Amino acid sequence: MGHADLQSTLATGQVEIVAAADVYQGRLDAMKEKYGQQVFTSRDYREVLARPDVDFVIVGTPDHWHQKISIDAMNAGKDVYVEKPMVQQIGEGKALIEAQQRTKRILQVGSQRVSSVVYAKAGELVRAGSIGKFNMIEAWWDRNSALGAWQYSIPHDATPDHIDWDRFLGSAPKRPFEAMRLFRWRNYRDYGTGVTGDLFVHLFSGMHAITGAVGPTRIYATGGLRYWKDGRDVPDIMVGLFDYPETKNHPAFNLILRVNFVDGSGGSHTFRFIGDEGVLTVNPGDVTLARQPKETEPGHTIGTFAEATQEKFLAEYRKQYPPRRVTADAMRPKQMERYPQPPGYSDHRHHHEIFVNAVRTRTPVVEDAMFGFRAAGPALLCNQSYFDKKIINWDPVKMEIVG
């Protein structure tokens, strides 16, 4: 992902790459091949942070390195673009928030849909009451392919001679060299955060951007390892249920999230905001709005009543809901609206444009450390709920486990 982030950053036309760090020598060689021999490379990220010509860094590492490198970078006077989830462990979040506030550096988390014009449009429609009062949100992100399930390629030169294994392990448990653990690190709890940190956090980020929500108060997750039994220790199917309380920004609602890596049904990712006057569907490239006016006449179920009771009920009912004459002119299609994103638009590139502009102008970004942890926190707690088999109570304002 670090390479994809670099491509989007360079596409702004305002950035030059001067240095790169990686524990695998092959990637360092590739950086020089792609961007020139003048690019400084090292297996030690601290040598990059020590360079005075580095203004900001992209932290595109395994999750267990996100917090430390980000804090070290800000302490070194660098701005930071850090991939999601912002932290690997729930206890790491507040220290990263404190570091950003103390150093006053720009930090932006890499959930690009926070900057998406599609999600901005969805937020406008929700705030305008287009679907009335929404009461439930459901979202899913299915990736039913080998690469979608993190079966990343392992190079032939993945040997101890070409990899700084101890540096990769970092704070993770010490163990003998195993190339698969480096190149398919998302499969292991020691280095990654499973489906929740890879994909649930995107869904939390996007939904929080649309609604203004800061997080749920109750979290429960279940699932299992059903298909990709390749040595991984995280599930390939997960479902999360969340209670969001009423705030000044939104009504109380329930959130349902799903990720499926089990092969066979294709891949997609979508949001559905369900209100009492319609449904808003947010896809990667568009927003669709299906309006459904509130039912004004409730109907009745009086067929099993005695005839006299039916007559009395119906007389009172028709006083409140007079019969309406049905005509062809009264037939109307349901109102459906579609808002596609502009041709050629990339939310990933847009996210990096916002970050680079913030670095230049010192303008605060939306997806800072506080926003990032309010998305990462519930995602990480899904793992805790799943592995501990229990409901987690969470204070989304204080960002603390309750009880």
Backbone hydrogen bonds in HBPLUS format (Angstrom, degrees):
<---DONOR---> <-ACCEPTOR-->    atom                        ^
c    i                          cat <-CA-CA->   ^        H-A-AA   ^      H-
h    n   atom  resd res      DA  || num        DHA   H-A  angle D-A-AA Bond
n    s   type  num  typ     dist DA aas  dist angle  dist       angle   num
A0005-ASP N   A0001-MET O   2.85 MM   4  6.13 160.0  1.89 155.8 161.6     1
A0006-LEU N   A0002-GLY O   2.92 MM   4  6.11 152.3  2.00 141.3 149.1     2
A0007-GLN N   A0003-HIS O   2.98 MM   4  6.26 158.1  2.03 148.5 153.5     3
A0008-SER N   A0004-ALA O   3.09 MM   4  6.38 161.1  2.13 149.6 153.9     4
A0009-THR N   A0005-ASP O   2.91 MM   4  6.13 152.7  1.98 149.3 157.4     5
A0010-LEU N   A0006-LEU O   2.85 MM   4  6.05 168.4  1.86 158.8 161.2     6
A0011-ALA N   A0007-GLN O   2.99 MM   4  6.12 140.5  2.15 139.5 150.5     7
A0012-THR N   A0009-THR O   3.11 MM   3  5.62 158.4  2.16 110.7 117.3     8
A0013-GLY N   A0010-LEU O   3.01 MM   3  5.69 161.6  2.04 118.2 123.9     9
A0040-PHE N   A0018-VAL O   2.98 MM  22  6.18 163.2  2.01 144.7 139.8    10
A0020-ALA N   A0040-PHE O   2.82 MM  20  6.33 140.6  1.98 153.6 166.6    11
A0042-SER N   A0020-ALA O   3.06 MM  22  6.58 139.3  2.24 149.5 160.7    12
A0022-ASP N   A0042-SER O   3.16 MM  20  6.70 143.9  2.29 145.4 156.0    13
A0164-ASP N   A0023-VAL O   2.89 MM 141  5.04 156.1  1.94 139.2 147.1    14
A0027-ARG N   A0024-TYR O   3.18 MM   3  5.79 136.5  2.38 113.4 122.6    15
A0025-GLN N   A0162-HIS O   2.82 MM 137  5.24 172.5  1.83 161.8 164.5    16
A0028-LEU N   A0025-GLN O   3.06 MM   3  5.08 117.7  2.46  96.7 112.5    17
A0029-ASP N   A0025-GLN O   2.91 MM   4  6.24 157.6  1.96 157.7 164.1    18
A0030-ALA N   A0026-GLY O   3.01 MM   4  6.19 151.0  2.10 137.3 145.4    19
A0031-MET N   A0027-ARG O   3.02 MM   4  6.27 144.2  2.15 140.9 149.4    20
A0032-LYS N   A0028-LEU O   3.37 MM   4  6.73 156.4  2.43 147.0 151.1    21
A0033-GLU N   A0029-ASP O   3.03 MM   4  6.33 155.6  2.09 148.2 155.8    22
A0034-LYS N   A0030-ALA O   2.92 MM   4  6.09 155.3  1.98 150.3 155.8    23
A0035-TYR N   A0031-MET O   2.87 MM   4  5.81 159.6  1.91 149.3 155.4    24
A0036-GLY N   A0032-LYS O   2.85 MM   4  4.69 139.5  2.01 126.8 130.3    25
A0039-VAL N   A0036-GLY O   3.21 MM   3  5.96 170.4  2.22 119.6 122.5    26
A0047-GLU N   A0044-ASP O   3.07 MM   3  5.86 154.7  2.14 121.6 127.3    27
A0048-VAL N   A0045-TYR O   3.02 MM   3  5.27 131.5  2.26 101.9 114.7    28
A0049-LEU N   A0045-TYR O   3.14 MM   4  6.57 157.2  2.19 149.4 155.6    29
A0050-ALA N   A0046-ARG O   3.08 MM   4  6.20 134.2  2.29 136.0 147.0    30
A0051-ARG N   A0048-VAL O   3.16 MM   3  5.55 161.8  2.19 112.0 117.6    31
A0054-VAL N   A0051-ARG O   3.42 MM   3  5.75 164.9  2.45 110.9 112.4    32
A0079-ASP N   A0055-ASP O   3.17 MM  24  6.53 166.1  2.19 146.6 147.1    33
A0057-VAL N   A0079-ASP O   2.99 MM  22  6.46 152.5  2.07 150.4 153.9    34
A0081-TYR N   A0057-VAL O   2.97 MM  24  6.29 159.3  2.01 162.8 167.9    35
A0059-VAL N   A0081-TYR O   2.78 MM  22  6.15 163.0  1.81 155.5 161.3    36
A0083-GLU N   A0059-VAL O   3.06 MM  24  6.12 170.5  2.07 157.0 155.2    37
A0065-TRP N   A0062-PRO O   3.08 MM   3  5.96 169.0  2.09 129.2 132.4    38
A0066-HIS N   A0063-ASP O   3.08 MM   3  5.33 157.0  2.13 111.3 118.2    39
A0064-HIS N   A0191-TYR O   3.08 MM 127  5.05 139.1  2.25 143.6 144.6    40
A0069-ILE N   A0065-TRP O   3.15 MM   4  6.10 169.0  2.16 161.5 164.3    41
A0070-SER N   A0066-HIS O   3.05 MM   4  6.02 159.3  2.09 148.5 155.1    42
A0071-ILE N   A0067-GLN O   2.95 MM   4  6.13 165.4  1.98 155.5 159.0    43
A0072-ASP N   A0068-LYS O   2.88 MM   4  6.04 168.6  1.89 155.4 159.2    44
A0073-ALA N   A0069-ILE O   2.82 MM   4  5.93 153.3  1.89 146.6 154.2    45
A0074-MET N   A0070-SER O   3.02 MM   4  6.28 163.7  2.05 150.5 154.0    46
A0075-ASN N   A0071-ILE O   2.92 MM   4  6.09 159.9  1.96 153.2 159.2    47
A0076-ALA N   A0072-ASP O   3.02 MM   4  6.18 129.3  2.28 134.4 147.5    48
A0076-ALA N   A0073-ALA O   3.04 MM   3  5.00 130.5  2.29  94.0 108.0    49
A0078-LYS N   A0073-ALA O   2.92 MM   5  5.24 163.0  1.95 147.4 144.1    50
A0077-GLY N   A0074-MET O   2.99 MM   3  5.03 159.8  2.03 106.7 110.6    51
A0080-VAL N   A0106-ILE O   2.86 MM  26  6.27 165.6  1.88 160.2 164.6    52
A0108-GLN N   A0080-VAL O   2.94 MM  28  6.46 154.6  2.01 155.1 163.0    53
A0082-VAL N   A0108-GLN O   2.98 MM  26  6.36 148.4  2.08 148.8 158.6    54
A0110-GLY N   A0082-VAL O   2.83 MM  28  5.88 135.6  2.02 148.3 150.0    55
A0092-GLU N   A0089-GLN O   3.03 MM   3  5.53 166.7  2.05 118.1 122.2    56
A0096-LEU N   A0093-GLY O   3.12 MM   3  5.40 123.7  2.45 102.8 116.4    57
A0097-ILE N   A0093-GLY O   3.06 MM   4  6.41 157.2  2.11 153.1 160.1    58
A0098-GLU N   A0094-LYS O   2.88 MM   4  6.06 161.8  1.91 148.4 153.4    59
A0099-ALA N   A0095-ALA O   2.98 MM   4  6.15 151.7  2.07 139.4 146.9    60
A0100-GLN N   A0096-LEU O   3.08 MM   4  6.34 157.6  2.13 148.0 152.8    61
A0101-GLN N   A0097-ILE O   3.02 MM   4  6.28 165.7  2.04 154.4 158.4    62
A0102-ARG N   A0098-GLU O   2.82 MM   4  5.94 156.3  1.88 150.2 157.2    63
A0103-THR N   A0099-ALA O   2.95 MM   4  5.95 167.3  1.97 148.2 151.8    64
A0104-LYS N   A0100-GLN O   2.86 MM   4  5.54 134.0  2.07 138.4 149.6    65
A0109-VAL N   A0367-GLU O   2.95 MM 258  5.72 157.5  2.00 158.2 165.6    66
A0114-VAL N   A0111-SER O   3.24 MM   3  6.30 173.0  2.24 130.8 132.9    67
A0115-SER N   A0112-GLN O   2.95 MM   3  5.66 150.8  2.04 119.0 126.1    68
A0116-SER N   A0113-ARG O   3.20 MM   3  4.70 152.2  2.28  91.8 100.2    69
A0120-ALA N   A0116-SER O   2.99 MM   4  6.25 148.2  2.09 140.4 150.2    70
A0121-LYS N   A0117-VAL O   2.93 MM   4  6.06 152.8  2.00 140.4 146.5    71
A0122-ALA N   A0118-VAL O   3.02 MM   4  6.32 156.1  2.08 143.5 150.4    72
A0123-GLY N   A0119-TYR O   2.93 MM   4  6.16 152.6  2.01 143.9 150.8    73
A0124-GLU N   A0120-ALA O   3.03 MM   4  6.36 152.0  2.11 144.6 151.8    74
A0125-LEU N   A0121-LYS O   3.03 MM   4  6.33 162.1  2.07 155.1 158.9    75
A0126-VAL N   A0122-ALA O   2.96 MM   4  6.21 158.6  2.01 150.9 156.8    76
A0127-ARG N   A0123-GLY O   2.95 MM   4  6.09 169.4  1.96 152.1 155.3    77
A0128-ALA N   A0124-GLU O   2.93 MM   4  6.05 141.0  2.09 142.6 153.6    78
A0130-SER N   A0125-LEU O   3.10 MM   5  5.48 164.8  2.12 168.9 164.0    79
A0129-GLY N   A0126-VAL O   3.08 MM   3  5.36 160.2  2.12 108.6 114.3    80
A0132-GLY N   A0129-GLY O   3.06 MM   3  4.75 165.4  2.08 104.0 106.8    81
A0277-GLU N   A0131-ILE O   3.00 MM 146  4.58 147.7  2.11 128.0 120.0    82
A0276-ASP N   A0133-LYS O   3.27 MM 143  5.75 138.8  2.45 117.4 126.0    83
A0135-ASN N   A0274-ILE O   2.97 MM 139  6.25 160.5  2.01 164.2 160.2    84
A0254-ASN N   A0135-ASN O   3.21 MM 119  6.57 153.3  2.29 134.4 136.4    85
A0274-ILE N   A0136-MET O   2.90 MM 138  5.37 172.2  1.91 172.0 171.7    86
A0137-ILE N   A0254-ASN O   2.89 MM 117  6.32 156.4  1.94 162.2 168.5    87
A0256-ILE N   A0137-ILE O   2.88 MM 119  6.35 150.8  1.96 154.1 163.4    88
A0138-GLU N   A0272-ARG O   3.02 MM 134  5.30 160.1  2.06 145.5 151.1    89
A0272-ARG N   A0138-GLU O   2.79 MM 134  5.30 142.6  1.93 159.3 169.1    90
A0139-ALA N   A0256-ILE O   2.89 MM 117  6.31 153.8  1.96 164.4 172.8    91
A0258-ARG N   A0139-ALA O   3.03 MM 119  6.47 129.5  2.30 138.5 152.7    92
A0140-TRP N   A0270-THR O   3.08 MM 130  5.73 150.9  2.16 152.5 161.5    93
A0270-THR N   A0140-TRP O   3.09 MM 130  5.73 141.7  2.24 145.9 156.8    94
A0141-TRP N   A0258-ARG O   2.92 MM 117  6.42 147.8  2.02 154.8 165.1    95
A0142-ASP N   A0268-SER O   2.70 MM 126  5.21 155.3  1.76 165.1 166.8    96
A0268-SER N   A0142-ASP O   2.97 MM 126  5.21 131.9  2.21 122.0 134.8    97
A0143-ARG N   A0260-ASN O   3.13 MM 117  6.45 148.3  2.23 148.6 157.7    98
A0149-ALA N   A0145-SER O   2.87 MM   4  6.04 134.4  2.08 142.2 153.9    99
A0149-ALA N   A0146-ALA O   3.18 MM   3  5.08 129.7  2.45  90.9 104.3   100
A0151-GLN N   A0146-ALA O   2.89 MM   5  5.29 158.7  1.93 149.5 147.7   101
A0150-TRP N   A0147-LEU O   2.97 MM   3  5.00 149.9  2.06 112.7 111.7   102
A0158-ALA N   A0155-PRO O   3.23 MM   3  5.52 147.2  2.34 118.2 115.9   103
A0159-THR N   A0157-ASP O   2.81 MM   2  5.49 127.9  2.08 110.7  94.4   104
A0162-HIS N   A0159-THR O   2.96 MM   3  5.51 144.7  2.09 115.9 125.2   105
A0168-PHE N   A0164-ASP O   3.11 MM   4  6.42 154.3  2.18 149.3 156.8   106
A0169-LEU N   A0165-TRP O   3.00 MM   4  6.32 162.5  2.03 155.2 159.0   107
A0170-GLY N   A0166-ASP O   3.13 MM   4  6.38 163.3  2.16 148.5 152.2   108
A0172-ALA N   A0169-LEU O   2.78 MM   3  5.13 159.4  1.82 145.1 141.7   109
A0181-ARG N   A0178-GLU O   2.99 MM   3  5.68 135.8  2.19 118.4 128.8   110
A0182-LEU N   A0179-ALA O   3.03 MM   3  5.36 134.2  2.24 105.6 117.9   111
A0183-PHE N   A0179-ALA O   3.06 MM   4  6.37 168.5  2.07 167.1 166.5   112
A0184-ARG N   A0180-MET O   2.80 MM   4  5.44 143.1  1.93 141.1 149.6   113
A0187-ASN N   A0184-ARG O   3.08 MM   3  6.01 166.7  2.10 126.9 131.0   114
A0188-TYR N   A0185-TRP O   3.09 MM   3  5.73 170.6  2.09 125.1 126.7   115
A0233-ASP N   A0187-ASN O   3.04 MM  46  6.38 156.7  2.10 169.0 173.3   116
A0191-TYR N   A0188-TYR O   3.28 MM   3  5.95 149.7  2.38 114.0 120.0   117
A0192-GLY N   A0188-TYR O   2.94 MM   4  5.87 162.1  1.97 162.4 168.0   118
A0197-GLY N   A0193-THR O   3.17 MM   4  4.65 162.5  2.21 121.8 121.2   119
A0198-ASP N   A0194-GLY O   3.07 MM   4  6.22 149.5  2.17 150.1 159.4   120
A0199-LEU N   A0195-VAL O   2.82 MM   4  5.58 161.9  1.85 141.7 147.4   121
A0200-PHE N   A0195-VAL O   3.23 MM   5  6.65 158.5  2.27 139.0 145.4   122
A0201-VAL N   A0196-THR O   2.96 MM   5  6.20 139.7  2.12 164.2 171.0   123
A0202-HIS N   A0199-LEU O   3.03 MM   3  5.21 127.9  2.31 103.0 116.2   124
A0203-LEU N   A0199-LEU O   3.24 MM   4  6.64 156.2  2.30 151.5 157.5   125
A0203-LEU N   A0200-PHE O   2.96 MM   3  5.07 112.6  2.43  97.1 113.5   126
A0204-PHE N   A0200-PHE O   2.84 MM   4  6.21 159.5  1.88 159.4 165.5   127
A0205-SER N   A0201-VAL O   2.94 MM   4  6.02 164.6  1.97 143.6 148.3   128
A0206-GLY N   A0202-HIS O   2.92 MM   4  6.12 171.1  1.93 153.5 155.6   129
A0207-MET N   A0203-LEU O   2.97 MM   4  6.01 165.0  1.99 147.9 152.6   130
A0208-HIS N   A0204-PHE O   2.84 MM   4  5.93 161.2  1.88 154.4 159.6   131
A0209-ALA N   A0205-SER O   2.97 MM   4  6.17 152.7  2.05 146.8 154.4   132
A0210-ILE N   A0206-GLY O   3.06 MM   4  6.33 149.3  2.16 144.6 152.6   133
A0211-THR N   A0207-MET O   2.97 MM   4  6.11 164.7  2.00 154.4 157.9   134
A0212-GLY N   A0208-HIS O   2.80 MM   4  5.18 150.0  1.89 139.6 146.3   135
A0217-THR N   A0243-ASP O   2.77 MM  26  5.74 159.8  1.81 167.8 175.0   136
A0394-TRP N   A0217-THR O   2.86 MM 177  4.73 163.3  1.88 126.4 131.4   137
A0243-ASP N   A0218-ARG O   3.18 MM  25  5.22 153.2  2.25 135.4 141.3   138
A0219-ILE N   A0392-ILE O   2.85 MM 173  5.06 146.7  1.96 148.5 157.8   139
A0392-ILE N   A0219-ILE O   2.87 MM 173  5.06 167.8  1.89 151.3 155.2   140
A0220-TYR N   A0241-LEU O   3.00 MM  21  5.26 147.3  2.11 155.0 159.9   141
A0241-LEU N   A0220-TYR O   2.78 MM  21  5.26 162.9  1.81 161.0 167.0   142
A0222-THR N   A0239-VAL O   2.93 MM  17  5.47 158.0  1.98 155.6 162.8   143
A0239-VAL N   A0222-THR O   2.79 MM  17  5.47 163.4  1.82 162.4 164.8   144
A0224-GLY N   A0237-ILE O   3.01 MM  13  5.48 153.8  2.08 142.0 144.6   145
A0236-ASP N   A0224-GLY O   3.06 MM  12  6.34 142.5  2.21 131.2 136.1   146
A0237-ILE N   A0224-GLY O   3.15 MM  13  5.48 140.3  2.31 160.7 168.7   147
A0229-LYS N   A0227-TYR O   2.88 MM   2  5.73 136.1  2.07 106.8  93.5   148
A0261-PHE N   A0236-ASP O   2.73 MM  25  5.06 147.8  1.83 163.9 170.3   149
A0238-MET N   A0259-VAL O   3.01 MM  21  5.37 161.6  2.04 152.2 153.8   150
A0259-VAL N   A0238-MET O   2.92 MM  21  5.37 156.7  1.98 158.4 162.6   151
A0240-GLY N   A0257-LEU O   2.87 MM  17  5.03 161.3  1.91 138.7 144.3   152
A0257-LEU N   A0240-GLY O   2.99 MM  17  5.03 163.9  2.01 142.8 148.0   153
A0242-PHE N   A0255-LEU O   2.98 MM  13  5.03 148.0  2.08 151.0 153.6   154
A0255-LEU N   A0242-PHE O   2.98 MM  13  5.03 163.4  2.01 141.9 146.6   155
A0244-TYR N   A0253-PHE O   2.92 MM   9  5.32 160.9  1.96 175.9 177.4   156
A0253-PHE N   A0244-TYR O   3.10 MM   9  5.32 152.1  2.18 135.7 144.1   157
A0247-THR N   A0250-HIS O   2.94 MM   3  5.41 172.4  1.95 163.8 166.3   158
A0271-PHE N   A0282-VAL O   2.97 MM  11  4.94 153.1  2.05 138.8 146.9   159
A0282-VAL N   A0271-PHE O   2.94 MM  11  4.94 155.0  2.01 130.1 138.3   160
A0273-PHE N   A0280-LEU O   2.73 MM   7  4.96 169.2  1.75 155.7 157.9   161
A0280-LEU N   A0273-PHE O   2.88 MM   7  4.96 161.6  1.92 145.6 150.6   162
A0275-GLY N   A0278-GLY O   2.88 MM   3  5.30 162.1  1.91 172.0 176.3   163
A0292-GLN N   A0277-GLU O   2.67 MM  15  4.81 174.7  1.67 124.4 125.2   164
A0279-VAL N   A0290-ALA O   2.91 MM  11  5.32 151.1  2.00 143.4 151.9   165
A0290-ALA N   A0279-VAL O   2.99 MM  11  5.32 173.7  2.00 157.9 160.0   166
A0281-THR N   A0288-THR O   2.86 MM   7  5.20 168.9  1.87 157.1 160.8   167
A0288-THR N   A0281-THR O   2.91 MM   7  5.20 162.5  1.94 150.2 156.2   168
A0283-ASN N   A0286-ASP O   2.89 MM   3  5.30 162.5  1.92 166.1 170.3   169
A0341-GLN N   A0285-GLY O   2.87 MM  56  5.54 156.9  1.92 163.2 156.1   170
A0287-VAL N   A0339-TYR O   2.97 MM  52  5.06 150.7  2.06 127.2 136.3   171
A0339-TYR N   A0287-VAL O   2.70 MM  52  5.06 160.9  1.74 159.2 165.1   172
A0289-LEU N   A0337-GLU O   2.72 MM  48  4.99 159.2  1.77 147.3 153.6   173
A0337-GLU N   A0289-LEU O   2.82 MM  48  4.99 155.6  1.88 142.2 150.5   174
A0291-ARG N   A0335-GLN O   2.91 MM  44  5.34 155.2  1.98 156.0 162.2   175
A0305-PHE N   A0302-ILE O   2.96 MM   3  5.40 165.0  1.98 118.9 123.6   176
A0309-THR N   A0306-ALA O   3.02 MM   3  5.24 115.4  2.46 102.2 118.0   177
A0310-GLN N   A0306-ALA O   2.83 MM   4  6.13 155.8  1.89 156.8 165.0   178
A0311-GLU N   A0307-GLU O   2.93 MM   4  6.18 162.5  1.96 152.9 156.6   179
A0312-LYS N   A0308-ALA O   3.06 MM   4  6.27 162.9  2.09 147.3 151.4   180
A0313-PHE N   A0309-THR O   2.88 MM   4  6.01 163.5  1.90 150.4 155.6   181
A0314-LEU N   A0310-GLN O   2.80 MM   4  5.94 166.5  1.82 155.3 159.2   182
A0315-ALA N   A0311-GLU O   2.95 MM   4  6.09 152.1  2.03 145.1 152.4   183
A0316-GLU N   A0312-LYS O   3.23 MM   4  6.48 163.1  2.26 148.2 151.4   184
A0317-TYR N   A0313-PHE O   2.85 MM   4  6.03 153.3  1.92 148.0 157.0   185
A0318-ARG N   A0314-LEU O   2.88 MM   4  5.98 161.0  1.91 150.3 153.3   186
A0320-GLN N   A0317-TYR O   3.09 MM   3  5.39 124.7  2.41 101.2 114.1   187
A0321-TYR N   A0317-TYR O   2.78 MM   4  5.99 151.4  1.86 148.0 157.9   188
A0330-ALA N   A0327-THR O   3.07 MM   3  5.32 143.7  2.20 102.5 112.7   189
A0331-MET N   A0328-ALA O   3.11 MM   3  5.53 161.1  2.14 111.1 117.1   190
A0345-TYR N   A0342-PRO O   3.12 MM   3  5.53 155.4  2.18 137.0 135.9   191
A0350-HIS N   A0346-SER O   2.97 MM   4  6.17 163.1  2.00 149.8 155.2   192
A0351-HIS N   A0347-ASP O   2.88 MM   4  5.97 151.8  1.96 140.9 147.9   193
A0352-HIS N   A0348-HIS O   3.21 MM   4  6.52 153.4  2.28 144.9 150.9   194
A0353-GLU N   A0349-ARG O   2.86 MM   4  6.19 147.8  1.97 148.5 158.7   195
A0354-ILE N   A0350-HIS O   3.01 MM   4  6.29 156.2  2.07 151.2 156.1   196
A0355-PHE N   A0351-HIS O   3.15 MM   4  6.44 153.9  2.22 139.5 146.6   197
A0356-VAL N   A0352-HIS O   2.87 MM   4  6.07 172.5  1.88 156.5 157.7   198
A0357-ASN N   A0353-GLU O   2.97 MM   4  6.08 159.2  2.02 145.9 152.1   199
A0358-ALA N   A0354-ILE O   2.96 MM   4  6.16 148.1  2.06 141.6 150.6   200
A0358-ALA N   A0355-PHE O   3.02 MM   3  5.01 115.3  2.46  94.1 110.2   201
A0359-VAL N   A0355-PHE O   2.92 MM   4  6.27 151.6  2.00 152.8 160.8   202
A0360-ARG N   A0356-VAL O   3.08 MM   4  6.37 152.7  2.16 145.8 152.6   203
A0361-THR N   A0357-ASN O   2.86 MM   4  6.00 158.8  1.90 151.7 157.7   204
A0362-ARG N   A0358-ALA O   2.66 MM   4  4.93 136.4  1.84 139.6 146.0   205
A0372-GLY N   A0368-ASP O   2.79 MM   4  5.90 162.7  1.82 155.4 161.6   206
A0373-PHE N   A0369-ALA O   2.92 MM   4  6.04 151.6  2.00 144.6 150.4   207
A0374-ARG N   A0370-MET O   3.09 MM   4  6.31 151.7  2.18 147.5 155.3   208
A0375-ALA N   A0372-GLY O   3.35 MM   3  5.33 143.8  2.49  93.2 103.1   209
A0376-ALA N   A0372-GLY O   2.85 MM   4  6.03 160.3  1.88 145.0 151.7   210
A0377-GLY N   A0373-PHE O   2.70 MM   4  5.43 161.6  1.73 143.4 148.7   211
A0380-LEU N   A0376-ALA O   2.83 MM   4  6.04 164.2  1.86 164.1 167.4   212
A0381-LEU N   A0377-GLY O   2.96 MM   4  6.18 152.4  2.03 151.6 160.3   213
A0382-CYS N   A0378-PRO O   3.10 MM   4  6.32 126.6  2.39 135.8 147.7   214
A0382-CYS N   A0379-ALA O   3.15 MM   3  5.25 139.6  2.32  97.2 108.6   215
A0383-ASN N   A0380-LEU O   3.08 MM   3  5.40 126.7  2.37 102.0 114.2   216
A0384-GLN N   A0380-LEU O   3.31 MM   4  6.77 153.7  2.38 141.0 148.0   217
A0385-SER N   A0381-LEU O   2.82 MM   4  6.02 159.1  1.86 146.7 152.3   218
A0386-TYR N   A0382-CYS O   2.85 MM   4  6.01 159.4  1.89 147.4 153.3   219
A0387-PHE N   A0383-ASN O   2.91 MM   4  6.06 176.9  1.91 159.0 159.4   220
A0388-ASP N   A0384-GLN O   2.89 MM   4  5.73 152.9  1.96 143.2 151.4   221
A0389-LYS N   A0385-SER O   2.76 MM   4  5.33 117.2  2.16 132.1 144.8   222
A0390-LYS N   A0385-SER O   3.18 MM   5  5.05 148.4  2.29 127.1 136.5   223
A0402-VAL N   A0393-ASN O   2.84 MM   9  5.19 173.6  1.84 130.9 133.1   224
A0395-ASP N   A0400-GLU O   2.79 MM   5  5.25 169.7  1.80 163.4 167.0   225
A0399-MET N   A0395-ASP O   2.66 MM   4  5.34 126.4  1.95 140.5 156.8   226
A0400-GLU N   A0395-ASP O   3.22 MM   5  5.25 145.0  2.34 131.9 140.9   227
